[in-house]
């Protein structure tokens, strides 16, 4: 009377597979941009940033809104330095033209980064993930660039150092986003993103800054 034994063995072998899947820890990622930024501040480590970047349920359109706001804040000191105008005019231009231009530039840069990544074996159809991932901290980078510009207007040497540090932070964050979205090695991501990043800066300085 031993036929029931194989059934109990199959039941026992099925259970560990389910428990192994269920036992894998998953980091609870908040939905909103502000909540995610606060969560990163409370969890300042590489794993938390990677979890935020790769989280699938974040709408990139919210990132566009915060990039627009960050770009507008970044544009205020630039406009004050560019021409003499009253505060209302500067705010009106900054929160319209500069904000829109920054958002369009942000989307265009991400498209270039991911398009080149796809040429070198990156994940196809991941433009939205790059927008969302880079949009987590890019508004903060824009505000820091605005502060660096203010310092630059007061002291060229110190301002140049601060602005260079901010640019390098953005470069590292962008590299990390491209790496996480496409599964690249760090050296490959740094070479690809770094070359493209500084090519965009040179293009802007020649054709837009002229």
C-alpha positions as CSV (number, residue, x, y, z in Angstrom):
1,X,0.0,0.0,0.0
2,X,2.6,2.6,-1.1
3,X,1.0,4.3,-4.1
4,X,0.1,7.6,-2.2
5,X,3.8,8.2,-1.4
6,X,4.8,9.8,-4.8
7,X,1.9,12.3,-4.5
8,X,3.2,13.6,-1.1
9,X,6.7,13.9,-2.5
10,X,5.5,16.0,-5.4
11,X,3.6,18.2,-3.1
12,X,6.6,18.7,-0.9
13,X,8.9,19.5,-3.9
14,X,6.4,22.1,-5.2
15,X,6.3,24.1,-1.9
16,X,9.9,25.2,-1.7
17,X,9.7,26.8,-5.2
18,X,6.8,29.0,-4.2
19,X,8.4,29.9,-0.9
20,X,11.6,30.9,-2.6
21,X,9.8,33.3,-4.9
22,X,7.7,34.8,-2.1
23,X,10.7,35.1,0.2
24,X,12.6,37.5,-2.1
25,X,12.5,40.9,-0.5
26,X,11.0,43.8,-2.5
27,X,11.7,47.4,-1.6
28,X,8.4,49.4,-1.2
29,X,8.8,52.3,-3.7
30,X,6.5,55.3,-3.3
31,X,4.5,56.5,-6.3
32,X,4.9,60.3,-6.3
33,X,8.0,62.2,-7.2
34,X,8.2,64.1,-3.9
35,X,7.6,60.9,-2.0
36,X,10.3,59.1,-4.0
37,X,12.8,61.9,-3.4
38,X,12.1,61.8,0.4
39,X,12.5,58.0,0.3
40,X,15.9,58.4,-1.4
41,X,17.0,60.9,1.3
42,X,16.0,58.5,4.0
43,X,17.7,55.6,2.1
44,X,20.9,57.2,0.7
45,X,22.4,54.1,-1.0
46,X,23.0,52.6,-4.4
47,X,20.4,49.9,-4.0
48,X,17.7,52.4,-3.2
49,X,18.5,54.6,-6.2
50,X,18.6,51.5,-8.5
51,X,15.2,50.4,-7.1
52,X,13.7,53.8,-7.8
53,X,15.1,54.0,-11.3
54,X,13.9,50.5,-12.3
55,X,10.5,50.8,-10.6
56,X,7.9,50.2,-13.4
57,X,4.9,52.1,-12.0
58,X,6.2,55.7,-12.2
59,X,4.7,58.0,-14.8
60,X,7.4,59.9,-16.7
61,X,4.9,62.8,-17.2
62,X,5.3,63.7,-13.6
63,X,9.0,63.9,-14.1
64,X,8.4,66.4,-17.0
65,X,6.5,68.6,-14.6
66,X,9.3,68.8,-12.1
67,X,11.9,69.2,-14.8
68,X,9.9,72.2,-16.0
69,X,9.9,73.7,-12.5
70,X,13.6,73.0,-12.0
71,X,14.4,74.5,-15.4
72,X,12.4,77.6,-14.5
73,X,14.2,78.1,-11.2
74,X,17.5,77.5,-13.0
75,X,16.6,80.2,-15.6
76,X,16.0,83.0,-13.1
77,X,19.7,83.9,-12.4
78,X,20.6,83.4,-16.0
79,X,18.0,85.9,-17.1
80,X,18.9,88.4,-14.5
81,X,22.5,88.2,-15.8
82,X,21.5,88.3,-19.4
83,X,19.5,91.6,-19.4
84,X,18.1,94.1,-17.0
85,X,14.4,93.6,-16.4
86,X,12.0,93.7,-13.5
87,X,11.3,90.6,-11.5
88,X,7.9,89.9,-13.0
89,X,9.3,89.9,-16.5
90,X,12.1,87.5,-15.5
91,X,9.7,85.2,-13.7
92,X,7.3,85.2,-16.7
93,X,10.0,84.3,-19.2
94,X,11.6,81.8,-16.9
95,X,8.4,80.0,-16.1
96,X,7.4,79.8,-19.7
97,X,10.2,79.9,-22.3
98,X,13.0,78.6,-20.1
99,X,10.9,75.9,-18.4
100,X,9.6,74.6,-21.7
101,X,13.0,74.7,-23.4
102,X,14.5,72.8,-20.5
103,X,11.8,70.1,-20.6
104,X,12.2,69.7,-24.4
105,X,16.0,69.5,-24.0
106,X,15.6,66.9,-21.2
107,X,13.4,64.7,-23.4
108,X,15.8,65.1,-26.4
109,X,18.9,64.3,-24.3
110,X,17.3,61.1,-22.9
111,X,16.2,60.1,-26.4
112,X,19.8,60.4,-27.6
113,X,21.2,58.5,-24.6
114,X,18.8,55.6,-25.0
115,X,19.0,55.5,-28.8
116,X,22.8,55.1,-28.7
117,X,22.4,52.6,-25.9
118,X,20.1,50.5,-28.1
119,X,22.6,50.6,-30.9
120,X,25.1,49.0,-28.5
121,X,22.7,46.3,-27.3
122,X,20.5,48.2,-24.9
123,X,16.9,47.4,-24.0
124,X,14.5,48.4,-26.8
125,X,11.5,50.5,-26.0
126,X,12.9,51.9,-22.7
127,X,12.6,55.6,-23.5
128,X,9.9,56.1,-20.8
129,X,12.0,54.4,-18.2
130,X,15.0,56.6,-18.9
131,X,12.8,59.7,-18.7
132,X,11.3,58.5,-15.4
133,X,14.6,57.4,-14.0
134,X,16.6,60.5,-14.8
135,X,13.7,62.7,-13.9
136,X,13.9,61.7,-10.3
137,X,17.0,63.7,-9.5
138,X,17.4,65.9,-12.6
139,X,15.2,68.7,-11.2
140,X,17.4,68.8,-8.2
141,X,20.5,69.1,-10.5
142,X,18.8,72.0,-12.3
143,X,18.3,73.9,-9.0
144,X,21.9,73.2,-8.0
145,X,23.0,74.5,-11.4
146,X,21.0,77.7,-10.7
147,X,22.8,78.1,-7.4
148,X,26.1,77.4,-9.0
149,X,25.3,80.2,-11.6
150,X,24.7,82.6,-8.7
151,X,28.0,81.7,-7.2
152,X,29.6,82.1,-10.6
153,X,28.3,85.6,-11.0
154,X,29.9,86.5,-7.6
155,X,33.2,84.7,-8.0
156,X,34.4,83.1,-11.3
157,X,36.8,80.6,-9.8
158,X,34.5,79.3,-7.0
159,X,31.5,79.3,-9.4
160,X,33.3,77.4,-12.0
161,X,34.4,74.7,-9.5
162,X,30.8,74.4,-8.1
163,X,29.3,74.3,-11.6
164,X,31.8,71.6,-12.7
165,X,30.9,69.5,-9.6
166,X,27.2,69.8,-10.4
167,X,27.8,68.7,-14.1
168,X,29.8,65.7,-12.9
169,X,27.0,64.7,-10.5
170,X,24.5,64.9,-13.4
171,X,26.9,62.8,-15.6
172,X,27.2,60.1,-12.9
173,X,23.5,60.0,-12.3
174,X,22.7,59.8,-16.0
175,X,25.3,57.0,-16.4
176,X,23.7,55.1,-13.6
177,X,20.2,55.5,-15.1
178,X,21.4,54.2,-18.5
179,X,23.3,51.3,-16.8
180,X,20.3,50.2,-14.7
181,X,17.7,50.5,-17.6
182,X,19.9,48.6,-20.1
183,X,21.9,46.2,-17.9
184,X,25.2,47.5,-19.1
185,X,28.5,47.3,-17.2
186,X,29.6,50.6,-15.6
187,X,32.6,51.2,-17.9
188,X,30.5,50.7,-21.0
189,X,27.8,53.1,-19.7
190,X,30.4,55.7,-18.6
191,X,32.1,55.7,-22.0
192,X,28.9,55.9,-24.0
193,X,27.1,58.4,-21.8
194,X,30.2,60.5,-21.1
195,X,31.1,60.9,-24.8
196,X,27.5,61.8,-25.7
197,X,27.1,64.1,-22.7
198,X,30.0,66.3,-23.5
199,X,29.2,66.2,-27.2
200,X,25.8,67.7,-26.3
201,X,27.5,70.4,-24.1
202,X,29.9,71.3,-27.0
203,X,27.0,71.5,-29.4
204,X,25.0,73.7,-27.1
205,X,27.9,76.0,-26.5
206,X,28.7,76.4,-30.2
207,X,25.2,76.6,-31.8
208,X,22.9,77.7,-29.0
209,X,25.3,79.7,-26.8
210,X,26.7,81.6,-29.8
